[in-house]
Amino acid sequence: MSDPLDALLDFSLRGKVALITGGASGIGLAISQAFARRGAVIAIVDRAEPEARERAAALGADHRAFRCDVTSQPEVTATVDRIVEQLGRIDILVNCAGLALLAPAEDLTLHDWDTTIAVNLTGTFLMSQAVGRQMLRQGSGKILNLASQAAHVALDDHLAYCASKFGVLGLTKVLASEWAGRGIQVNSLSPTVVMTDLGRKAWEGEKGDVLKDRIPTGRFAEPEEIAAAALFLASAAADMINGADLLVDGGYTIR
């Protein structure tokens, strides 16, 4: 007779379909790779279509790539419909598409404000709503939204980014409250700086050293560490976790 604990500790995603926005690079790619290794069929959704197709092909023949601008409701709706048509269902959504346009508050342009809110917050809403409707029909699903340590503390030059990520936390909690009774868990992840290609470029040199000195662990996160946390939240081991935010910040926000 099998031990139920063994299944929980396996962190298996076998038989699951996972839609990952921003899955062609950075954190999204690391999550795509981790989920595929645990048995999920991956739908990489990204504006960079050639890269998305290349990454999906590298994961294996069962995986798919879809071009989508997450700020466009018609594109989001059409993309979700195509994924369901091709793959049958969506069990996991990871909202990882995002950007950071930084400037002192007095210099931040309206364009950069609008773009940041549109991608980071509105895109998360649109994709969560479209996929959530499918999950409600299924009676099950998990949604994981990428927030940030900037959703918990004020960071200089991050006005629009902080506002968008604080918003992601609020959105996550409301969806978790409304949908938990219908089989859907909604949670968020809040990383510190992650050593993707963009992270290295943005935080190299003295600027990065100053920030690392403020992190109790003394370093930034690796993409695989964020992917491991995402895997836990997407697995059956986290079925009783709902409306939570998992900080993966080396302790930055405890000080």
PyRosetta script that sets phi, psi and omega in degrees:
from pyrosetta import init, pose_from_sequence

init()
pose = pose_from_sequence("MSDPLDALLDFSLRGKVALITGGASGIGLAISQAFARRGAVIAIVDRAEPEARERAAALGADHRAFRCDVTSQPEVTATVDRIVEQLGRIDILVNCAGLALLAPAEDLTLHDWDTTIAVNLTGTFLMSQAVGRQMLRQGSGKILNLASQAAHVALDDHLAYCASKFGVLGLTKVLASEWAGRGIQVNSLSPTVVMTDLGRKAWEGEKGDVLKDRIPTGRFAEPEEIAAAALFLASAAADMINGADLLVDGGYTIR")
pose.set_psi(1, 128.1)
pose.set_omega(1, -175.9)
pose.set_phi(2, -73.7)
pose.set_psi(2, 148.2)
pose.set_omega(2, 178.1)
pose.set_phi(3, -88.5)
pose.set_psi(3, 122.5)
pose.set_omega(3, 179.3)
pose.set_phi(4, -55.0)
pose.set_psi(4, -29.9)
pose.set_omega(4, -179.5)
pose.set_phi(5, -65.1)
pose.set_psi(5, -33.0)
pose.set_omega(5, 179.0)
pose.set_phi(6, -60.6)
pose.set_psi(6, -41.3)
pose.set_omega(6, -180.0)
pose.set_phi(7, -66.1)
pose.set_psi(7, -39.2)
pose.set_omega(7, 179.9)
pose.set_phi(8, -66.4)
pose.set_psi(8, -38.7)
pose.set_omega(8, -176.6)
pose.set_phi(9, -82.6)
pose.set_psi(9, -4.6)
pose.set_omega(9, 178.4)
pose.set_phi(10, -76.7)
pose.set_psi(10, -25.2)
pose.set_omega(10, -177.5)
pose.set_phi(11, 52.9)
pose.set_psi(11, 35.6)
pose.set_omega(11, -177.8)
pose.set_phi(12, -77.0)
pose.set_psi(12, 144.3)
pose.set_omega(12, 172.4)
pose.set_phi(13, -119.3)
pose.set_psi(13, 23.0)
pose.set_omega(13, -178.8)
pose.set_phi(14, -58.4)
pose.set_psi(14, 133.3)
pose.set_omega(14, 179.6)
pose.set_phi(15, 82.5)
pose.set_psi(15, 0.1)
pose.set_omega(15, -178.7)
pose.set_phi(16, -96.9)
pose.set_psi(16, 147.5)
pose.set_omega(16, 172.7)
pose.set_phi(17, -108.7)
pose.set_psi(17, 124.7)
pose.set_omega(17, -177.1)
pose.set_phi(18, -117.9)
pose.set_psi(18, 123.3)
pose.set_omega(18, 174.5)
pose.set_phi(19, -97.1)
pose.set_psi(19, 123.8)
pose.set_omega(19, -177.1)
pose.set_phi(20, -125.6)
pose.set_psi(20, 112.5)
pose.set_omega(20, 176.7)
pose.set_phi(21, -79.7)
pose.set_psi(21, 149.2)
pose.set_omega(21, -174.9)
pose.set_phi(22, 64.1)
pose.set_psi(22, 26.2)
pose.set_omega(22, -172.3)
pose.set_phi(23, -81.3)
pose.set_psi(23, 0.5)
pose.set_omega(23, -177.1)
pose.set_phi(24, -87.7)
pose.set_psi(24, -9.0)
pose.set_omega(24, -177.2)
pose.set_phi(25, -157.2)
pose.set_psi(25, 167.2)
pose.set_omega(25, 171.8)
pose.set_phi(26, 57.2)
pose.set_psi(26, -138.0)
pose.set_omega(26, -178.2)
pose.set_phi(27, -60.9)
pose.set_psi(27, -41.6)
pose.set_omega(27, -179.5)
pose.set_phi(28, -59.6)
pose.set_psi(28, -40.4)
pose.set_omega(28, 177.8)
pose.set_phi(29, -66.3)
pose.set_psi(29, -42.7)
pose.set_omega(29, 178.8)
pose.set_phi(30, -60.8)
pose.set_psi(30, -39.6)
pose.set_omega(30, 177.7)
pose.set_phi(31, -67.5)
pose.set_psi(31, -42.5)
pose.set_omega(31, 177.8)
pose.set_phi(32, -57.0)
pose.set_psi(32, -45.4)
pose.set_omega(32, -178.7)
pose.set_phi(33, -66.1)
pose.set_psi(33, -42.1)
pose.set_omega(33, -179.7)
pose.set_phi(34, -65.3)
pose.set_psi(34, -44.0)
pose.set_omega(34, -179.2)
pose.set_phi(35, -65.6)
pose.set_psi(35, -39.9)
pose.set_omega(35, 178.6)
pose.set_phi(36, -63.0)
pose.set_psi(36, -39.0)
pose.set_omega(36, 179.0)
pose.set_phi(37, -64.1)
pose.set_psi(37, -27.6)
pose.set_omega(37, 179.0)
pose.set_phi(38, -94.6)
pose.set_psi(38, 12.0)
pose.set_omega(38, 168.2)
pose.set_phi(39, 104.6)
pose.set_psi(39, -2.2)
pose.set_omega(39, -179.1)
pose.set_phi(40, -76.0)
pose.set_psi(40, 150.7)
pose.set_omega(40, 167.7)
pose.set_phi(41, -89.6)
pose.set_psi(41, 126.7)
pose.set_omega(41, -170.9)
pose.set_phi(42, -103.7)
pose.set_psi(42, 133.0)
pose.set_omega(42, 168.3)
pose.set_phi(43, -110.2)
pose.set_psi(43, 101.9)
pose.set_omega(43, 177.8)
pose.set_phi(44, -81.0)
pose.set_psi(44, 122.7)
pose.set_omega(44, 179.5)
pose.set_phi(45, -115.4)
pose.set_psi(45, 121.3)
pose.set_omega(45, -173.4)
pose.set_phi(46, -158.2)
pose.set_psi(46, 152.7)
pose.set_omega(46, 174.7)
pose.set_phi(47, -71.3)
pose.set_psi(47, -27.1)
pose.set_omega(47, -178.9)
pose.set_phi(48, -85.9)
pose.set_psi(48, 86.4)
pose.set_omega(48, -171.5)
pose.set_phi(49, -64.6)
pose.set_psi(49, -46.5)
pose.set_omega(49, -179.9)
pose.set_phi(50, -58.7)
pose.set_psi(50, -43.5)
pose.set_omega(50, 179.3)
pose.set_phi(51, -65.1)
pose.set_psi(51, -40.0)
pose.set_omega(51, 179.5)
pose.set_phi(52, -61.3)
pose.set_psi(52, -43.0)
pose.set_omega(52, -179.9)
pose.set_phi(53, -65.6)
pose.set_psi(53, -39.5)
pose.set_omega(53, 178.7)
pose.set_phi(54, -64.0)
pose.set_psi(54, -43.8)
pose.set_omega(54, -179.4)
pose.set_phi(55, -66.9)
pose.set_psi(55, -40.6)
pose.set_omega(55, 179.4)
pose.set_phi(56, -64.7)
pose.set_psi(56, -42.0)
pose.set_omega(56, 178.9)
pose.set_phi(57, -61.5)
pose.set_psi(57, -37.2)
pose.set_omega(57, -179.8)
pose.set_phi(58, -67.3)
pose.set_psi(58, -25.3)
pose.set_omega(58, 178.9)
pose.set_phi(59, -75.6)
pose.set_psi(59, -26.3)
pose.set_omega(59, -179.6)
pose.set_phi(60, 136.3)
pose.set_psi(60, 170.1)
pose.set_omega(60, -171.2)
pose.set_phi(61, -67.7)
pose.set_psi(61, -24.0)
pose.set_omega(61, -175.9)
pose.set_phi(62, -78.8)
pose.set_psi(62, -13.0)
pose.set_omega(62, -170.9)
pose.set_phi(63, -93.7)
pose.set_psi(63, 155.5)
pose.set_omega(63, -173.1)
pose.set_phi(64, -130.5)
pose.set_psi(64, 158.3)
pose.set_omega(64, 175.7)
pose.set_phi(65, -126.7)
pose.set_psi(65, 143.3)
pose.set_omega(65, -178.6)
pose.set_phi(66, -139.8)
pose.set_psi(66, 131.6)
pose.set_omega(66, 175.0)
pose.set_phi(67, -83.1)
pose.set_psi(67, 134.2)
pose.set_omega(67, 179.1)
pose.set_phi(68, -160.8)
pose.set_psi(68, 136.8)
pose.set_omega(68, 169.1)
pose.set_phi(69, -94.3)
pose.set_psi(69, 111.4)
pose.set_omega(69, -173.5)
pose.set_phi(70, -69.2)
pose.set_psi(70, -10.0)
pose.set_omega(70, 177.5)
pose.set_phi(71, -86.1)
pose.set_psi(71, -5.6)
pose.set_omega(71, -178.4)
pose.set_phi(72, -104.5)
pose.set_psi(72, 113.3)
pose.set_omega(72, 179.9)
pose.set_phi(73, -60.1)
pose.set_psi(73, -43.6)
pose.set_omega(73, 177.6)
pose.set_phi(74, -60.3)
pose.set_psi(74, -40.5)
pose.set_omega(74, 179.5)
pose.set_phi(75, -67.2)
pose.set_psi(75, -41.0)
pose.set_omega(75, 179.2)
pose.set_phi(76, -61.7)
pose.set_psi(76, -48.3)
pose.set_omega(76, -179.4)
pose.set_phi(77, -59.9)
pose.set_psi(77, -46.6)
pose.set_omega(77, -179.1)
pose.set_phi(78, -64.0)
pose.set_psi(78, -40.0)
pose.set_omega(78, -179.3)
pose.set_phi(79, -66.0)
pose.set_psi(79, -45.3)
pose.set_omega(79, 178.3)
pose.set_phi(80, -60.9)
pose.set_psi(80, -42.5)
pose.set_omega(80, 178.4)
pose.set_phi(81, -61.4)
pose.set_psi(81, -41.0)
pose.set_omega(81, 179.4)
pose.set_phi(82, -65.2)
pose.set_psi(82, -41.0)
pose.set_omega(82, -179.4)
pose.set_phi(83, -64.3)
pose.set_psi(83, -44.4)
pose.set_omega(83, 178.9)
pose.set_phi(84, -63.9)
pose.set_psi(84, -40.1)
pose.set_omega(84, 179.2)
pose.set_phi(85, -62.4)
pose.set_psi(85, -41.2)
pose.set_omega(85, -175.8)
pose.set_phi(86, -83.7)
pose.set_psi(86, -36.0)
pose.set_omega(86, -172.1)
pose.set_phi(87, -112.0)
pose.set_psi(87, -7.0)
pose.set_omega(87, 171.2)
pose.set_phi(88, 93.8)
pose.set_psi(88, -30.3)
pose.set_omega(88, -176.4)
pose.set_phi(89, -168.6)
pose.set_psi(89, 172.7)
pose.set_omega(89, 171.5)
pose.set_phi(90, -134.4)
pose.set_psi(90, 116.7)
pose.set_omega(90, -177.7)
pose.set_phi(91, -97.5)
pose.set_psi(91, -28.4)
pose.set_omega(91, -175.7)
pose.set_phi(92, -137.3)
pose.set_psi(92, 133.1)
pose.set_omega(92, 171.6)
pose.set_phi(93, -119.9)
pose.set_psi(93, 128.2)
pose.set_omega(93, 172.3)
pose.set_phi(94, -117.8)
pose.set_psi(94, 113.2)
pose.set_omega(94, 177.2)
pose.set_phi(95, -88.0)
pose.set_psi(95, 96.0)
pose.set_omega(95, -175.1)
pose.set_phi(96, -113.6)
pose.set_psi(96, -14.2)
pose.set_omega(96, 179.6)
pose.set_phi(97, -62.2)
pose.set_psi(97, 130.7)
pose.set_omega(97, -179.1)
pose.set_phi(98, -171.0)
pose.set_psi(98, 168.2)
pose.set_omega(98, 176.4)
pose.set_phi(99, -151.5)
pose.set_psi(99, 165.6)
pose.set_omega(99, 178.8)
pose.set_phi(100, -134.9)
pose.set_psi(100, 112.1)
pose.set_omega(100, 175.7)
pose.set_phi(101, -110.1)
pose.set_psi(101, 109.9)
pose.set_omega(101, -166.9)
pose.set_phi(102, -108.2)
pose.set_psi(102, 143.8)
pose.set_omega(102, 176.5)
pose.set_phi(103, -172.0)
pose.set_psi(103, 155.5)
pose.set_omega(103, 170.6)
pose.set_phi(104, -55.9)
pose.set_psi(104, 147.9)
pose.set_omega(104, -173.9)
pose.set_phi(105, -54.7)
pose.set_psi(105, -39.3)
pose.set_omega(105, -177.0)
pose.set_phi(106, -72.6)
pose.set_psi(106, -13.9)
pose.set_omega(106, -178.0)
pose.set_phi(107, -107.9)
pose.set_psi(107, -9.8)
pose.set_omega(107, -176.1)
pose.set_phi(108, -63.2)
pose.set_psi(108, 128.0)
pose.set_omega(108, -178.5)
pose.set_phi(109, -82.3)
pose.set_psi(109, 155.3)
pose.set_omega(109, 176.9)
pose.set_phi(110, -62.0)
pose.set_psi(110, -35.9)
pose.set_omega(110, 178.2)
pose.set_phi(111, -60.5)
pose.set_psi(111, -46.0)
pose.set_omega(111, -178.9)
pose.set_phi(112, -68.2)
pose.set_psi(112, -36.7)
pose.set_omega(112, 175.0)
pose.set_phi(113, -60.9)
pose.set_psi(113, -52.9)
pose.set_omega(113, -177.0)
pose.set_phi(114, -61.3)
pose.set_psi(114, -40.8)
pose.set_omega(114, -179.0)
pose.set_phi(115, -65.1)
pose.set_psi(115, -43.6)
pose.set_omega(115, -179.5)
pose.set_phi(116, -63.1)
pose.set_psi(116, -47.6)
pose.set_omega(116, 179.3)
pose.set_phi(117, -63.9)
pose.set_psi(117, -40.0)
pose.set_omega(117, -177.5)
pose.set_phi(118, -62.9)
pose.set_psi(118, -46.0)
pose.set_omega(118, -177.0)
pose.set_phi(119, -76.4)
pose.set_psi(119, -52.7)
pose.set_omega(119, -170.9)
pose.set_phi(120, -73.7)
pose.set_psi(120, -38.4)
pose.set_omega(120, -174.2)
pose.set_phi(121, -105.6)
pose.set_psi(121, -54.1)
pose.set_omega(121, -179.6)
pose.set_phi(122, -64.0)
pose.set_psi(122, -40.3)
pose.set_omega(122, 177.7)
pose.set_phi(123, -60.8)
pose.set_psi(123, -40.2)
pose.set_omega(123, 177.2)
pose.set_phi(124, -64.4)
pose.set_psi(124, -41.7)
pose.set_omega(124, 177.2)
pose.set_phi(125, -62.6)
pose.set_psi(125, -50.5)
pose.set_omega(125, -175.7)
pose.set_phi(126, -61.2)
pose.set_psi(126, -45.0)
pose.set_omega(126, -178.9)
pose.set_phi(127, -69.6)
pose.set_psi(127, -39.7)
pose.set_omega(127, 178.5)
pose.set_phi(128, -63.3)
pose.set_psi(128, -41.2)
pose.set_omega(128, -179.5)
pose.set_phi(129, -65.8)
pose.set_psi(129, -47.5)
pose.set_omega(129, -177.9)
pose.set_phi(130, -65.2)
pose.set_psi(130, -46.4)
pose.set_omega(130, 179.0)
pose.set_phi(131, -71.2)
pose.set_psi(131, -37.2)
pose.set_omega(131, 179.3)
pose.set_phi(132, -58.1)
pose.set_psi(132, -39.6)
pose.set_omega(132, 177.5)
pose.set_phi(133, -60.5)
pose.set_psi(133, -40.7)
pose.set_omega(133, 176.8)
pose.set_phi(134, -65.7)
pose.set_psi(134, -43.3)
pose.set_omega(134, 179.9)
pose.set_phi(135, -64.4)
pose.set_psi(135, -36.2)
pose.set_omega(135, 177.7)
pose.set_phi(136, -64.3)
pose.set_psi(136, -37.5)
pose.set_omega(136, 175.8)
pose.set_phi(137, -65.4)
pose.set_psi(137, -37.5)
pose.set_omega(137, 179.1)
pose.set_phi(138, -72.6)
pose.set_psi(138, -31.4)
pose.set_omega(138, -175.1)
pose.set_phi(139, 86.3)
pose.set_psi(139, 14.2)
pose.set_omega(139, 179.8)
pose.set_phi(140, -163.7)
pose.set_psi(140, 158.4)
pose.set_omega(140, 175.7)
pose.set_phi(141, 158.6)
pose.set_psi(141, 162.9)
pose.set_omega(141, 176.4)
pose.set_phi(142, -131.8)
pose.set_psi(142, 133.1)
pose.set_omega(142, 176.4)
pose.set_phi(143, -118.7)
pose.set_psi(143, 131.5)
pose.set_omega(143, 179.4)
pose.set_phi(144, -126.1)
pose.set_psi(144, 118.9)
pose.set_omega(144, -178.5)
pose.set_phi(145, -105.0)
pose.set_psi(145, 132.3)
pose.set_omega(145, 176.8)
pose.set_phi(146, -82.5)
pose.set_psi(146, 112.7)
pose.set_omega(146, 173.8)
pose.set_phi(147, -99.5)
pose.set_psi(147, -130.0)
pose.set_omega(147, -177.2)
pose.set_phi(148, -179.1)
pose.set_psi(148, 161.1)
pose.set_omega(148, 168.1)
pose.set_phi(149, -59.2)
pose.set_psi(149, -23.0)
pose.set_omega(149, 176.6)
pose.set_phi(150, -74.1)
pose.set_psi(150, 0.3)
pose.set_omega(150, 171.1)
pose.set_phi(151, -91.5)
pose.set_psi(151, -1.1)
pose.set_omega(151, -175.9)
pose.set_phi(152, -122.4)
pose.set_psi(152, -28.2)
pose.set_omega(152, -176.9)
pose.set_phi(153, -135.8)
pose.set_psi(153, 157.5)
pose.set_omega(153, 177.3)
pose.set_phi(154, -79.6)
pose.set_psi(154, 132.2)
pose.set_omega(154, 176.3)
pose.set_phi(155, -120.3)
pose.set_psi(155, 127.8)
pose.set_omega(155, 179.0)
pose.set_phi(156, -56.9)
pose.set_psi(156, 142.7)
pose.set_omega(156, 178.7)
pose.set_phi(157, 70.0)
pose.set_psi(157, 8.3)
pose.set_omega(157, -176.6)
pose.set_phi(158, -114.0)
pose.set_psi(158, 32.3)
pose.set_omega(158, -173.0)
pose.set_phi(159, -55.6)
pose.set_psi(159, -56.6)
pose.set_omega(159, -178.6)
pose.set_phi(160, -66.5)
pose.set_psi(160, -40.1)
pose.set_omega(160, -178.8)
pose.set_phi(161, -64.2)
pose.set_psi(161, -47.7)
pose.set_omega(161, 177.9)
pose.set_phi(162, -59.9)
pose.set_psi(162, -45.2)
pose.set_omega(162, -179.7)
pose.set_phi(163, -59.2)
pose.set_psi(163, -43.3)
pose.set_omega(163, -178.8)
pose.set_phi(164, -66.5)
pose.set_psi(164, -40.1)
pose.set_omega(164, -176.4)
pose.set_phi(165, -78.5)
pose.set_psi(165, -33.7)
pose.set_omega(165, 169.9)
pose.set_phi(166, -58.6)
pose.set_psi(166, -39.9)
pose.set_omega(166, 177.6)
pose.set_phi(167, -62.7)
pose.set_psi(167, -37.9)
pose.set_omega(167, 178.5)
pose.set_phi(168, -60.9)
pose.set_psi(168, -38.7)
pose.set_omega(168, 177.8)
pose.set_phi(169, -63.1)
pose.set_psi(169, -44.2)
pose.set_omega(169, 179.0)
pose.set_phi(170, -63.5)
pose.set_psi(170, -44.6)
pose.set_omega(170, 177.8)
pose.set_phi(171, -58.7)
pose.set_psi(171, -44.4)
pose.set_omega(171, -179.4)
pose.set_phi(172, -59.1)
pose.set_psi(172, -45.3)
pose.set_omega(172, -176.0)
pose.set_phi(173, -67.7)
pose.set_psi(173, -38.8)
pose.set_omega(173, 179.4)
pose.set_phi(174, -67.8)
pose.set_psi(174, -45.0)
pose.set_omega(174, 177.3)
pose.set_phi(175, -60.8)
pose.set_psi(175, -40.7)
pose.set_omega(175, 179.1)
pose.set_phi(176, -61.6)
pose.set_psi(176, -39.7)
pose.set_omega(176, 179.8)
pose.set_phi(177, -68.7)
pose.set_psi(177, -43.1)
pose.set_omega(177, -175.4)
pose.set_phi(178, -74.8)
pose.set_psi(178, -33.5)
pose.set_omega(178, -168.8)
pose.set_phi(179, -105.6)
pose.set_psi(179, -10.2)
pose.set_omega(179, -175.2)
pose.set_phi(180, -60.4)
pose.set_psi(180, -38.7)
pose.set_omega(180, -179.2)
pose.set_phi(181, -69.6)
pose.set_psi(181, -8.3)
pose.set_omega(181, 178.8)
pose.set_phi(182, -114.1)
pose.set_psi(182, 22.1)
pose.set_omega(182, 168.6)
pose.set_phi(183, 94.5)
pose.set_psi(183, 9.2)
pose.set_omega(183, -176.9)
pose.set_phi(184, -116.1)
pose.set_psi(184, 129.0)
pose.set_omega(184, 172.2)
pose.set_phi(185, -103.3)
pose.set_psi(185, 135.7)
pose.set_omega(185, -179.8)
pose.set_phi(186, -126.6)
pose.set_psi(186, 123.5)
pose.set_omega(186, -179.4)
pose.set_phi(187, -138.2)
pose.set_psi(187, 174.2)
pose.set_omega(187, 178.5)
pose.set_phi(188, -136.5)
pose.set_psi(188, 160.1)
pose.set_omega(188, 177.0)
pose.set_phi(189, -121.9)
pose.set_psi(189, 135.4)
pose.set_omega(189, -179.7)
pose.set_phi(190, -123.4)
pose.set_psi(190, 93.7)
pose.set_omega(190, 179.3)
pose.set_phi(191, -82.6)
pose.set_psi(191, 160.8)
pose.set_omega(191, 163.7)
pose.set_phi(192, -81.0)
pose.set_psi(192, -165.3)
pose.set_omega(192, 173.5)
pose.set_phi(193, -57.7)
pose.set_psi(193, 134.6)
pose.set_omega(193, -178.3)
pose.set_phi(194, -115.9)
pose.set_psi(194, 137.6)
pose.set_omega(194, -174.1)
pose.set_phi(195, -81.4)
pose.set_psi(195, 58.6)
pose.set_omega(195, 165.9)
pose.set_phi(196, -80.6)
pose.set_psi(196, 177.3)
pose.set_omega(196, 176.4)
pose.set_phi(197, -58.7)
pose.set_psi(197, -42.7)
pose.set_omega(197, 179.2)
pose.set_phi(198, -67.6)
pose.set_psi(198, -38.9)
pose.set_omega(198, 179.4)
pose.set_phi(199, -63.0)
pose.set_psi(199, -40.7)
pose.set_omega(199, 179.4)
pose.set_phi(200, -64.6)
pose.set_psi(200, -42.5)
pose.set_omega(200, -179.2)
pose.set_phi(201, -67.0)
pose.set_psi(201, -39.0)
pose.set_omega(201, -175.9)
pose.set_phi(202, -74.6)
pose.set_psi(202, -27.6)
pose.set_omega(202, -171.9)
pose.set_phi(203, -124.5)
pose.set_psi(203, 29.0)
pose.set_omega(203, 176.6)
pose.set_phi(204, -80.9)
pose.set_psi(204, 159.8)
pose.set_omega(204, 174.1)
pose.set_phi(205, 76.0)
pose.set_psi(205, -153.8)
pose.set_omega(205, -173.0)
pose.set_phi(206, -61.4)
pose.set_psi(206, -38.5)
pose.set_omega(206, 179.5)
pose.set_phi(207, -57.7)
pose.set_psi(207, -45.4)
pose.set_omega(207, 179.1)
pose.set_phi(208, -68.3)
pose.set_psi(208, -38.2)
pose.set_omega(208, -179.7)
pose.set_phi(209, -62.8)
pose.set_psi(209, -38.8)
pose.set_omega(209, 179.1)
pose.set_phi(210, -63.2)
pose.set_psi(210, -44.2)
pose.set_omega(210, -179.3)
pose.set_phi(211, -68.0)
pose.set_psi(211, -41.2)
pose.set_omega(211, 179.6)
pose.set_phi(212, -61.0)
pose.set_psi(212, -32.6)
pose.set_omega(212, 177.7)
pose.set_phi(213, -64.0)
pose.set_psi(213, -20.7)
pose.set_omega(213, -179.5)
pose.set_phi(214, -90.8)
pose.set_psi(214, -6.3)
pose.set_omega(214, 179.6)
pose.set_phi(215, -96.6)
pose.set_psi(215, 122.2)
pose.set_omega(215, -177.2)
pose.set_phi(216, -53.3)
pose.set_psi(216, -35.6)
pose.set_omega(216, 179.0)
pose.set_phi(217, -75.5)
pose.set_psi(217, -13.2)
pose.set_omega(217, 175.2)
pose.set_phi(218, 77.3)
pose.set_psi(218, 17.2)
pose.set_omega(218, 179.6)
pose.set_phi(219, -154.9)
pose.set_psi(219, 169.3)
pose.set_omega(219, 173.2)
pose.set_phi(220, -89.3)
pose.set_psi(220, 171.2)
pose.set_omega(220, -178.2)
pose.set_phi(221, -87.8)
pose.set_psi(221, 155.2)
pose.set_omega(221, 172.6)
pose.set_phi(222, -97.1)
pose.set_psi(222, 148.9)
pose.set_omega(222, -179.5)
pose.set_phi(223, -54.8)
pose.set_psi(223, -36.1)
pose.set_omega(223, -178.6)
pose.set_phi(224, -65.6)
pose.set_psi(224, -29.0)
pose.set_omega(224, 177.7)
pose.set_phi(225, -69.7)
pose.set_psi(225, -36.7)
pose.set_omega(225, 175.8)
pose.set_phi(226, -69.4)
pose.set_psi(226, -39.3)
pose.set_omega(226, 178.7)
pose.set_phi(227, -62.9)
pose.set_psi(227, -38.3)
pose.set_omega(227, 179.5)
pose.set_phi(228, -64.9)
pose.set_psi(228, -40.6)
pose.set_omega(228, 177.3)
pose.set_phi(229, -65.6)
pose.set_psi(229, -40.1)
pose.set_omega(229, 177.7)
pose.set_phi(230, -63.4)
pose.set_psi(230, -39.9)
pose.set_omega(230, 178.9)
pose.set_phi(231, -60.3)
pose.set_psi(231, -43.5)
pose.set_omega(231, 177.5)
pose.set_phi(232, -58.7)
pose.set_psi(232, -49.6)
pose.set_omega(232, -177.3)
pose.set_phi(233, -66.5)
pose.set_psi(233, -27.4)
pose.set_omega(233, 179.5)
pose.set_phi(234, -82.8)
pose.set_psi(234, -13.9)
pose.set_omega(234, -174.2)
pose.set_phi(235, -90.4)
pose.set_psi(235, 170.4)
pose.set_omega(235, 178.5)
pose.set_phi(236, -65.0)
pose.set_psi(236, -20.7)
pose.set_omega(236, 178.8)
pose.set_phi(237, -62.4)
pose.set_psi(237, -20.6)
pose.set_omega(237, -177.7)
pose.set_phi(238, -107.6)
pose.set_psi(238, 21.1)
pose.set_omega(238, -176.6)
pose.set_phi(239, -60.7)
pose.set_psi(239, -24.9)
pose.set_omega(239, -179.1)
pose.set_phi(240, -96.6)
pose.set_psi(240, 7.1)
pose.set_omega(240, 177.4)
pose.set_phi(241, -100.4)
pose.set_psi(241, 122.9)
pose.set_omega(241, -175.3)
pose.set_phi(242, -150.2)
pose.set_psi(242, 130.0)
pose.set_omega(242, 179.3)
pose.set_phi(243, 74.9)
pose.set_psi(243, 17.7)
pose.set_omega(243, -176.9)
pose.set_phi(244, -98.7)
pose.set_psi(244, 158.3)
pose.set_omega(244, 172.0)
pose.set_phi(245, -121.2)
pose.set_psi(245, 121.8)
pose.set_omega(245, -179.6)
pose.set_phi(246, -97.2)
pose.set_psi(246, 112.1)
pose.set_omega(246, 178.0)
pose.set_phi(247, -80.7)
pose.set_psi(247, 127.9)
pose.set_omega(247, 175.7)
pose.set_phi(248, -123.5)
pose.set_psi(248, 70.1)
pose.set_omega(248, -168.5)
pose.set_phi(249, -128.2)
pose.set_psi(249, 13.9)
pose.set_omega(249, 178.9)
pose.set_phi(250, 63.1)
pose.set_psi(250, 13.5)
pose.set_omega(250, 179.9)
pose.set_phi(251, 94.0)
pose.set_psi(251, 8.4)
pose.set_omega(251, -176.5)
pose.set_phi(252, -54.0)
pose.set_psi(252, -43.2)
pose.set_omega(252, -172.5)
pose.set_phi(253, -84.5)
pose.set_psi(253, 0.6)
pose.set_omega(253, 178.1)
pose.set_phi(254, -85.0)
pose.set_psi(254, -10.0)
pose.set_omega(254, -177.6)
pose.set_phi(255, -100.2)
pose.dump_pdb("model.pdb")
